[in-house]
Amino acid sequence: MTTEHPSRAGYTTSNAVQKLVQRSHLTQIQVDTVLTWKQRRENGQPIKKSSNLVESGSRTVTRGSFYRTLSQAKRNIAKSVNTLILAAILGLVDEDALSSLSRLLAMIPASEPEQIARITSEIARTELIS
């Protein structure tokens, strides 16, 4: 069994991460669902087809609702990435902001949530659109 990456332990309850969720295209329920799916997959505990209920975050949902929410979350993540790529291709995103984002992504595994929040706040204050 694998355990949660130590640098991500407690992320979901961190105030900094909660602020990021509020500013993202994911709902808290979608975040909980994706994390449940990821953790179960990493731990070799697939969601049983014989079970109609799934524990996700602090709630129990039907298997259909779980997979519908998971699909919505994955679609929102993919659209966000594609939007950023498109904006970069069209020259709509400031190169300095992209560079800052790249540095932030490289730092995440070793950073605490509050440090990440500070950096994302700095990025948010810059003009992303050129």
C-alpha positions as CSV (number, residue, x, y, z in Angstrom):
1,M,0.0,0.0,0.0
2,T,1.2,3.5,-0.8
3,T,0.6,6.4,1.4
4,E,0.0,10.0,0.6
5,H,3.0,11.9,-0.5
6,P,4.4,13.6,2.7
7,S,4.5,17.0,1.1
8,R,0.8,16.7,0.3
9,A,-0.3,15.5,3.7
10,G,-2.9,17.9,5.1
11,Y,-3.2,19.8,1.8
12,T,-7.0,19.4,1.6
13,T,-7.6,20.9,5.0
14,S,-5.1,23.7,4.6
15,N,-6.5,27.3,4.4
16,A,-4.2,28.0,1.5
17,V,-5.5,25.0,-0.5
18,Q,-9.1,25.9,0.3
19,K,-8.5,29.4,-1.2
20,L,-7.0,27.8,-4.3
21,V,-10.1,25.5,-4.6
22,Q,-12.3,28.6,-4.4
23,R,-10.4,30.3,-7.2
24,S,-10.3,27.2,-9.4
25,H,-12.7,25.5,-11.8
26,L,-13.1,22.6,-9.4
27,T,-15.7,22.4,-6.6
28,Q,-14.7,21.0,-3.2
29,I,-16.7,17.9,-4.0
30,Q,-14.8,17.4,-7.2
31,V,-11.5,17.8,-5.4
32,D,-12.6,15.3,-2.7
33,T,-13.7,12.9,-5.5
34,V,-10.5,13.1,-7.5
35,L,-8.4,12.6,-4.3
36,T,-10.5,9.6,-3.3
37,W,-10.2,8.1,-6.8
38,K,-6.4,8.7,-6.8
39,Q,-5.8,7.3,-3.3
40,R,-7.9,4.2,-4.0
41,R,-6.1,3.6,-7.3
42,E,-2.6,4.1,-5.7
43,N,-3.6,1.7,-2.8
44,G,-5.0,-1.0,-5.1
45,Q,-8.5,-0.5,-3.8
46,P,-10.7,-0.1,-6.9
47,I,-14.3,0.9,-6.4
48,K,-16.2,-2.4,-6.5
49,K,-18.9,-2.8,-9.1
50,S,-21.0,-4.8,-6.7
51,S,-21.2,-1.8,-4.3
52,N,-23.7,1.0,-5.0
53,L,-22.1,3.4,-2.4
54,V,-18.7,5.0,-2.3
55,E,-17.1,7.0,0.5
56,S,-15.7,10.2,-0.9
57,G,-14.2,12.7,1.4
58,S,-16.5,12.9,4.4
59,R,-19.6,11.8,2.6
60,T,-21.1,8.6,1.0
61,V,-22.4,8.9,-2.5
62,T,-23.8,6.5,-5.1
63,R,-21.3,4.9,-7.4
64,G,-22.9,6.6,-10.4
65,S,-22.7,10.0,-8.7
66,F,-19.1,9.4,-7.8
67,Y,-18.1,8.6,-11.4
68,R,-20.2,11.5,-12.8
69,T,-18.4,13.9,-10.4
70,L,-15.0,12.3,-11.2
71,S,-15.7,12.8,-15.0
72,Q,-16.7,16.4,-14.4
73,A,-13.5,17.1,-12.4
74,K,-11.2,15.5,-15.0
75,R,-12.9,17.4,-17.8
76,N,-12.5,20.7,-15.9
77,I,-8.8,20.0,-15.3
78,A,-8.2,19.2,-19.0
79,K,-10.1,22.3,-20.1
80,S,-8.0,24.5,-17.7
81,V,-4.8,23.0,-19.1
82,N,-6.0,23.4,-22.7
83,T,-7.0,27.0,-22.0
84,L,-3.6,27.9,-20.7
85,I,-1.9,26.2,-23.7
86,L,-4.2,28.0,-26.1
87,A,-3.6,31.4,-24.4
88,A,0.2,30.8,-24.6
89,I,0.0,29.9,-28.3
90,L,-2.1,33.0,-29.1
91,G,0.4,35.1,-27.2
92,L,-2.3,36.2,-24.6
93,V,-0.3,35.1,-21.5
94,D,2.5,37.2,-20.2
95,E,5.8,35.2,-20.5
96,D,6.9,36.3,-17.0
97,A,3.7,34.9,-15.6
98,L,4.3,31.6,-17.4
99,S,7.8,31.5,-16.1
100,S,6.6,32.0,-12.5
101,L,4.0,29.3,-13.0
102,S,6.6,26.9,-14.2
103,R,8.8,27.7,-11.2
104,L,5.8,27.2,-8.9
105,L,5.0,23.8,-10.4
106,A,8.6,22.7,-9.9
107,M,8.5,23.7,-6.3
108,I,5.2,22.0,-5.3
109,P,6.5,18.6,-4.2
110,A,8.9,20.3,-1.7
111,S,6.6,23.2,-0.6
112,E,4.2,23.7,2.2
113,P,0.6,24.7,1.2
114,E,1.1,28.2,2.7
115,Q,4.2,28.8,0.6
116,I,2.4,27.7,-2.5
117,A,-0.5,30.0,-1.7
118,R,1.8,33.0,-1.3
119,I,3.4,32.3,-4.7
120,T,0.0,31.8,-6.4
121,S,-1.2,35.1,-4.8
122,E,1.8,36.8,-6.4
123,I,1.0,35.3,-9.7
124,A,-2.6,36.3,-9.4
125,R,-1.6,39.9,-8.8
126,T,0.4,40.0,-12.1
127,E,-1.2,40.7,-15.4
128,L,-1.6,37.2,-16.9
129,I,-3.1,38.5,-20.1
130,S,-0.7,40.5,-22.2
